[in-house]
Amino acid sequence: METRADPTTRSQRLAPVAVLGGVLALAGCSGQAPSALDPAGTGAGRVADLWWVLFWISIAVFVEVMVLLAWALLFRRRRDARVRHGQPLRFVVVAGAGVPLVILVTVYALGLRDLAALGDGPEPGATTIEVTGHQWWWEVRVPGVAGATANELHIPVGEQVRIRLRTVDVLHSFWVPQLMPKTDLIAGEVRETWLRAERAGSYRGQCAEYCGTQHAHMAFLVVAEPRRDFDAWLARLGSPAAGPQTDAQRRGQQAFAQGSCAGCHAIRGTDANGQVGPDLSDVGARWSIGAGAVPNDGGHLGGWIANSQTVKPGNHMPPQPVPAAQLPDLIAYLQSLK
């Protein structure tokens, strides 16, 4: 005995599929994520150009296959005298072997050309920036400059900058989609890549190699700016941190020095010289807290200090025993470090 499915039940079964399809469609409309197809640098431009070549070749091949399929289904004929003359065989040889061979050789040649261009480093005298991957943040230093920063590096617009990469723990991968393809960080090796931005702006980067529970929260920012602004950033990077200007900031500086913070973090120009966590000399000016985990504002900073495990579980910073009365002053001091 046949039974018909209840329309209501059928609708209920299809509802999750429709919702999932809608979510996926809307996800593709977000303008927040950096796109390799919106290049702002020479390296990413080569990748984007090659992607579009492959895309249009794929479209052409798809259209050709669909046309031939439609012809075969709608206009096929019985075998006639042409079979004896080998015309279909010639068509198969040309369309099935000759054309694909030309496409593959062309794409391969373009790929080799771009790989060679991406592998060529900048001139010997180019600016060098050293980036070290940690679980889960990025340490940024410039050779010859005493200071360090975290999760943010600056580069001059229109110039190639050499990036030296290493990791102190597991594998990471340095990727700025709008500027350059990714480069893996391998333990025991110093890897190199380069960045060149053709227009000023801030470009988000990301670790592109799974490195642990907080891999998704291991982001960084590349700020491309005119040379004079880049030189000013270098000067700030090598200078002592800003001193406290208010009573609250002075109390916060004292709380930082006398508490556990100074054991892991450094602040240039003070006695705090910890090497375990990021240098905090410019923490008030950074784009985020926790390498992209939360925005850099007073509320999130207070939560991070009190117990960063509730913000970024698994990171190496334990909860801090800062008295509630001292926490506002400590926040005021850290926010003044710019």
N, C-alpha and C positions, 0 to 999 in steps of 0.2 A: 504494500500500500504506500503510495507516494504522498509525501507531506510537503507543503510549501513552507519556506522559511518565513518566520515572523518578520515583517518589515521593520518593526521596532528593534528587534534583536540584530538584524542586519545593519541598521544604522549605528547601533551601539558598537558593533565590531569595527565598523569603518571609521568611527569618530577618532580613535587614537591615531590611525594612519593619516587622516586629514590634518590633525593637530601637528603631528611630526613633520608632515610636508610643509605646513605653514611656517613652523619654526625654522626649518632649514632654509626656506625661501627668504625669510626675514633676516636670517643670519648673514646671508650674502649681500644684504643691502646696507649693512653697518658701515659707516665711514670712519670708524675709530681705528681699525687695525691697519698697520702699514702694509702696503701692497707692492710686490716686486714689479707689478705692471704699471706703477706710477713712479718711475725712476727719477731720482734727483742727482745721480752720480754716474760717472763714466762706466764703472763696472756693472752696476745694475742696468744701465741702458743697453749694454751688450746682451745681457740675459733676456731683457724684455724684447729686444729686436728678434732674437732667435726664437723666442716663444711665439711671437706673432707669425713668423715664417712657418713654423710647425703647425700653428693653428689653421692658417689659410690653406696649407697643403692638405691638412686633414679634412677641411671642409670640401675642397675640390675632389679629393678621393671619395668622400662619402657621397657627394652628389653624383659622381660618375657611377659608383656602384648601384645607387638607387635607380638611376636612369636605365642601366643595363638590366637590373632586376625587373623593372617595369616592362621593358621591351621583351624580356624573355617570357614574362607571364602573360602579356596581352597580345603580343604580335608574333609569337613563335610560329614557325611553319614546319611542315614536314620536310624531311631531308630531301634535297634536290641535287641537281648536277654539281652545285658549287662544292659539295663535300668532296667530290672526286678531284676537284682542282686544288684542294687544300686551302681555300680561303679562310675557313674558320680556324684552322691551325695557325695560319699567319697572324690572325687577329689575336689568338691566345698568346703567341710568342711575344708580339709587340706590346699588347695591353697588360699581359700577366707577368712578363719578365723584363722587357725592355724599359717600359715607363717606370716601374718600381725601382729598377737598378739606377736609373738616372736620378730619381728622387733621393734614394738612400745615399748615393755618392755625393750629391750636392749638400744634403744635410750634414753628412759626415765632415765634409770639407769646411763648411761654415762652423761646425762645432770645434774642429781643430783650430781654426783661426781665432775663435773667441777664447778658447782655453789658453792658447799661447799669449794672447793679449792680457788676459786676467792674471797669468802667471808672471808676467814681467813686473818687477817691483819698481818703485820710484827711483829717482836719481840718488846717488850716494849721499848728497848733502841735504836730503829731504828731512823734514821734521819727523822725529820718532816718538811714539807714545807706547808705553809698556802697559799691557792689560793682563792681570792675573785673575783666573777664575777660582772662586771659593764656593763651597756649599753654604749659602746660595746668594752670592753677591760678587761684584766685580771691583777689583782694586786697580786704580789708575795712577800711573806715575809717568813722569817725563824725565829722561836721563839728564843729569846736571841740575835738576830742580829738587830741592830737599823735601818738599811736601808731597802729599798724596791726597787723593779724593776717592770717592766710591760711586759707582753706578752712573757716572756722567763723565764724558770726555768732550773736549772742544777741539775743533779743527778749523783751519783757515779755508775760506771759500776759494775754489779755483786752483787749489794746490793739492798734489798728491802727498799723503801722509802715511809713513810706514807704521804699521801696527805690529808690535811684537807680542806674541801670545804664549802664555804658559799656564799650567794648572798646578795647584799644590795638593790636590786630592784626586778626584775622579775625572773622567772625561767630561769636557764641556764643549760647546761649539759657539763661536762668535758670529752672529748674523745680524746684519742691518739690511733688511729687504730692499729699501729704497736706495741703498748706496753700493752694496757689494754682496756677492754670494757668501755662504757660510764657510768658515774655516774651523776645523776641529782642533781642540786643545788636547794634546796627548801627554800623559805623565812622563816626565823625564826629558821632554823635548821642548825646544823653543821654536814655535811656528811663526810664520810671517804672512801678513796680508797687507793691503793698502786701501785707503779710502780717498775718494775725491768727490766733493760735493760741488755741483755746478750752480746751485742756488742756496742762499742762506735759509736757515730753518732748523727745526729740531726734529730729529729722526729717531724713532724708537728702535732699539735693538733687542735681541732675545737670545737666550741660550737655546740652541736648536738640537741638543743631544741630551736625551733623558739622563738626569744626574741625581735623582732622588725625589723624595716626597714633595719638595718645594721647587721642582724644576720649572713649573709654570710661573713662579714668582722669582725669576732670575732675569729681570729685564734691565736695560740700561738706556741712556739717552746720549745721542751724538748731536752736539750743537755746532752747526756750521755757521761761521761768522766772519766778518771782514778781518784782515790781518791785524789791524790795530786793536780790535777787541780780543782777538786770540792772544796777542802779546800781553794785554792787560790781565787776561785769565792766567797766563803763565806767571806773571808777577805776583798775583794774589796767591797762587799755588805755592810759591816759595817764601811767602811772607808770614809773620806771626799772625795768629788769629786775632780777630777784633776783641778788644778788651771790654769788660762790662761797663755800662754807662749809667745804670740805675742801681738803687739799693737792692731791688729784687734780683737783678742780674748778678750783683756781687755776692749776694747770699747763695744764688744758684751755682756760681763758680766754686764757692767754698764747699757746697754740698757735693759737687762733682769730684773735687780733689780729695775730699775726706771719705767719700763712699767707695763703693766697689767699682764704679765706672772707670776710674783712672787706671785700674789694673788691666783693662782690656783695650781701652781706646786712647788715642793720642789727640792732643790739641796743641798745635804749634804755638810756641811762646809761653807755655806753662810747664809745670812739672809732670803733667800727664803724658806718658810716653808708652802706653800699652800697644802691643803689636798683634793682639789676637783678633780684634774686631776692626771695623773701618775707622780711619782717621775722621774725626768729627770737627775739624777746624772750619769747615764751611757747611755744616749740616743744615743750618737754617735756610740756605739758599737752594738746597737740593730739590729735585722735582718730585720725589716720593720718599716714603719710608719703607725699608725692607726690600729694596730693589724692585719697586713697582707693586708691593703688596697693598699699601694704603696711601692716601694723599698725605702730604707733609703739612699738617696743621697741628694746632695745640692739642686738640682732643685726641687725635690718633697718636701723637707723640707721647702724651701722658700714658695712654694705654700700652704703647710699646715699651716704655720704661718700666711700668709696673709689672707687666707680664707679657712679653712678646710672644709667648707660646700660644696665647689666645688669638693672635693676629697671624702668625706664620708658624704653625706647629712644626716642630722638628729642627728649627734653627738652633744655632749653638749658644744663644744668649739666654741664660737662666733668668727667672723672675728676680727683680731687684728690690731689696729691702729698703726702699726710700720712704721715710716717714711722710704721711699725708700732708703735714704742714710744710714740708720742704719741696714737695713735688711741683707746685706752681712756680716757685723760684727757679728750680732746675729747668723747667720748660722754658721760662723766660730767657734764661741764659743761653740755652742751646739754640733757641730761635734767633738770638742776636748774632750768632756766628755765621756771617755771610761774607 
